[in-house]
Amino acid sequence: MPLENITKQPLAQERMEDMAIMNFEDAVFEKAYGSDGTVCVELLPGTVEGIQNYKYYLRAGARVTPPRYADKAVVLIFGKGRGYVAGTDGGFKIEELSFYAPDFENAEYYVYAVEDMEFIMCAADMNDYDRVRAGECRVHTPFFRTVRQCYGYDQSCKTAGTWSKSVLFGDFGRLGKLTIGVVHGGGSAEGGTIEKGHGEVHQWNYCVGNSDFTLTVEDEKVHQKAGDWSFVPAGLDHSLCAEEGKEVYYVWVELYTSEHGIYQTEGF
């Protein structure tokens, strides 16, 4: 699907002056499916320079070929529905929350929906520094993981009963400046994530599963449901917490603000 055919959304920059939270509310988005059974929308365009995020919706039986890039770090996050990725470099079944990074422009691929499905494509620019680092060491592409295959980690900002998993870890994953992880938990008095602002990364959140929780950034709150996509600017305190009996389940995507990623300076 050529990106010039995507559904246009207002520039996020036009709405950020008086708001700490930017949010794409999935339930109110009107999906105008094309004759091929697909819809694509850019999510919160203009939020941060150097990254674009797109959401694809596919009806059962539809297939889509996302654009390929030689100079961008690209990750697809499959958040709903069953299907598969098929390409000249292999194939992968999608039966649960899954993650796929194509081999840049080196191989052709498409996504096929066995049932109605949705996924988000994150495409982040890579500068000269990123390319040098990738030449030294990077994650092998094509990269594919299901949420079950990702390893768990512990973090002090997570409350009891909440688990976290790492998908890609910044420079250590060597896929540009992208860092990706998953958080899941049941509601409690303070169930979820309560985190101080991190000035080194911007953060986006993709709600999956039966998500039903509140995102708080500084003093601003917004309700989050499955399919929503929100943005937390670098440096702002934030929390993602559910009430008793509700679910917190989201994929976080972070982008380093420094030109040199995790190392902050060229000397690393």
C-alpha positions in Angstrom: 0.0 0.0 0.0 1.7 3.3 -1.1 1.8 5.7 1.8 0.3 8.4 -0.3 -3.0 6.4 0.0 -3.1 6.5 3.8 -5.9 8.3 5.8 -4.7 11.7 6.8 -4.8 12.9 10.4 -4.2 16.4 11.9 -0.6 17.2 12.7 0.1 16.4 16.3 2.2 19.6 16.6 -0.9 21.6 16.1 -2.5 20.1 19.2 0.6 19.9 21.6 0.9 23.4 22.9 -1.6 23.0 25.8 -1.5 19.2 26.1 0.9 16.7 27.7 -0.8 13.7 26.2 -1.3 13.0 22.5 -3.7 10.0 21.9 -5.1 8.2 18.9 -8.4 6.8 20.0 -9.1 3.7 18.0 -12.8 3.4 18.8 -13.6 6.7 17.2 -11.5 6.3 14.1 -13.7 5.7 11.0 -12.2 3.0 9.0 -12.8 3.5 5.3 -11.7 0.2 3.8 -10.5 0.2 0.3 -11.4 -2.4 -2.4 -8.4 -4.4 -1.2 -9.8 -4.8 2.3 -7.2 -2.6 4.0 -6.9 0.8 5.8 -3.8 2.6 6.7 -3.6 5.7 8.9 -0.5 7.7 10.1 -0.7 7.9 13.9 -0.1 11.3 15.5 1.9 12.7 12.6 4.5 15.3 13.4 4.9 14.4 17.0 8.6 13.9 16.9 10.9 14.5 13.9 12.6 11.4 12.6 9.9 8.8 13.2 6.6 7.9 11.6 4.1 5.4 12.9 1.3 3.9 10.8 -1.6 1.7 11.7 -2.9 -0.9 9.3 -6.3 -2.6 9.5 -6.9 -5.7 7.4 -10.1 -7.6 6.8 -9.9 -11.4 6.7 -8.4 -12.5 3.4 -6.7 -9.2 2.7 -3.0 -8.7 2.2 -0.8 -5.7 2.3 2.8 -4.9 1.3 4.2 -2.1 3.5 6.9 0.1 2.0 10.5 -1.0 2.4 13.4 1.3 3.4 17.2 1.1 3.1 17.7 3.9 5.6 15.1 3.4 8.3 14.7 1.1 11.3 11.3 -0.5 10.8 9.3 -2.7 13.3 5.8 -4.1 12.8 3.8 -4.7 16.0 0.9 -7.2 15.4 -1.6 -6.4 18.1 -4.8 -8.1 17.0 -5.9 -11.0 14.9 -4.3 -14.0 13.2 -2.3 -14.0 10.0 1.2 -14.4 8.7 4.2 -12.6 7.2 5.4 -14.1 3.9 8.5 -13.1 2.0 11.5 -13.9 0.0 13.5 -14.4 3.2 11.0 -16.7 5.0 7.6 -16.7 6.7 6.2 -16.2 10.2 2.9 -17.1 11.7 1.0 -14.5 13.7 -1.2 -16.0 16.4 -0.6 -13.7 19.3 1.1 -10.4 20.0 4.2 -10.5 17.8 7.0 -8.3 16.4 8.7 -8.3 13.0 11.6 -6.2 11.7 12.1 -6.7 7.9 15.6 -6.9 6.4 15.4 -3.3 5.3 15.0 -3.3 1.5 16.9 -6.5 0.9 13.8 -8.8 0.7 10.2 -8.5 -0.4 7.4 -9.4 2.0 3.7 -9.0 2.6 1.3 -9.4 5.5 -1.8 -11.7 5.0 -4.8 -11.6 7.4 -6.4 -15.0 8.2 -8.9 -13.1 10.3 -9.5 -9.4 10.8 -6.3 -8.0 12.1 -4.4 -4.8 12.9 -0.7 -3.9 13.2 1.4 -0.8 13.7 4.5 -0.1 11.7 7.2 2.2 13.3 9.7 3.6 10.8 12.6 5.6 12.5 15.3 7.4 10.6 18.9 6.2 10.9 21.8 8.7 10.8 25.4 8.1 10.0 26.1 7.1 13.7 23.3 4.5 13.6 24.7 3.1 10.4 28.2 2.8 11.8 26.9 1.1 14.9 24.8 -1.3 12.8 27.9 -2.1 10.7 29.6 -3.2 13.9 26.7 -5.1 15.4 23.0 -5.2 15.1 20.0 -7.5 15.5 19.8 -10.0 12.7 17.0 -9.2 10.2 14.5 -10.4 9.5 13.7 -10.4 13.2 10.6 -12.0 14.5 9.4 -12.7 18.1 6.2 -13.6 19.7 5.5 -12.1 23.1 6.1 -15.5 24.6 9.6 -15.6 23.1 10.6 -12.3 24.6 12.6 -12.3 27.9 11.3 -10.8 31.1 12.9 -8.1 33.1 12.2 -6.4 36.5 11.9 -2.7 37.0 11.2 -0.7 40.2 8.5 1.5 38.6 6.3 -1.6 38.0 3.7 -2.5 40.7 3.1 -5.9 42.2 1.5 -8.3 39.8 2.8 -6.6 36.7 5.3 -8.2 34.4 7.5 -6.7 31.7 9.3 -8.2 28.7 11.9 -6.8 26.4 11.6 -7.0 22.6 14.5 -4.7 21.4 16.8 -2.8 23.8 18.1 0.3 22.2 21.7 0.3 21.1 22.1 -3.1 22.5 19.5 -4.4 20.0 21.3 -2.4 17.3 18.2 -1.4 15.3 18.7 2.3 15.2 17.5 4.2 18.2 14.4 2.1 18.8 13.7 0.4 22.1 10.6 -1.8 22.5 9.0 -3.7 25.4 5.7 -5.1 26.7 4.0 -4.5 30.1 1.0 -6.5 31.4 -0.8 -6.5 34.7 -4.2 -6.9 36.4 -5.7 -3.9 38.2 -5.0 -3.2 41.8 -5.0 -0.1 43.9 -2.0 1.2 41.9 -1.7 -1.6 39.2 0.7 -0.9 36.4 3.6 1.5 35.8 4.4 4.6 37.8 7.5 6.2 36.3 9.5 9.3 36.7 10.2 11.2 33.5 13.1 10.0 31.4 14.7 12.7 29.4 16.7 10.4 27.2 13.7 8.9 25.4 10.3 9.8 23.9 7.7 7.1 24.5 4.7 5.8 22.6 2.2 3.2 23.9 0.1 0.7 21.9 -2.7 -0.8 23.9 -3.5 -4.4 23.3 -5.5 -7.3 24.8 -8.4 -6.1 26.9 -6.7 -2.9 28.0 -8.8 -0.7 30.2 -6.7 1.7 32.2 -5.7 5.4 32.7 -2.6 7.1 31.3 -1.5 10.0 33.4 1.2 12.5 32.2 2.0 15.1 34.8 -1.5 16.2 35.9 -3.3 15.2 32.7 -5.2 12.0 32.3 -6.7 10.0 29.4 -8.5 6.7 29.3 -6.9 4.0 27.3 -8.5 1.0 25.5 -7.3 -1.7 23.2 -6.1 -0.3 19.9 -5.2 3.2 21.2 -1.8 4.7 20.6 -0.5 7.5 22.9 2.6 9.6 23.1 4.6 10.7 26.2 7.2 13.4 25.6 10.7 12.9 27.0 11.2 14.1 30.6 7.6 14.0 31.9 6.4 11.9 34.8 3.8 9.4 33.8 1.8 6.4 34.9 -0.3 3.7 33.2 -2.5 2.1 35.8 -5.8 0.1 35.9 -8.5 -0.1 38.5 -9.3 -3.4 40.3 -10.4 -6.0 37.8 -9.2 -4.1 34.8 -6.2 -4.9 32.5 -3.0 -3.0 31.8 -1.5 -4.4 28.6 0.6 -2.3 26.3 3.6 -2.2 24.0 5.9 0.7 24.7 8.1 2.1 21.9 10.9 4.4 22.8 13.2 6.6 20.7 16.4 8.0 22.0 16.6 11.8 21.8 20.4 11.9 21.5 22.0 11.7 18.1 24.2 9.0 19.6 21.5 6.9 21.2 22.1 5.4 24.6 25.7 6.7 24.7 24.5 10.4 24.5 27.9 11.5 23.2 30.0 10.5 20.3 32.9 9.4 22.5 30.9 6.5 24.2 
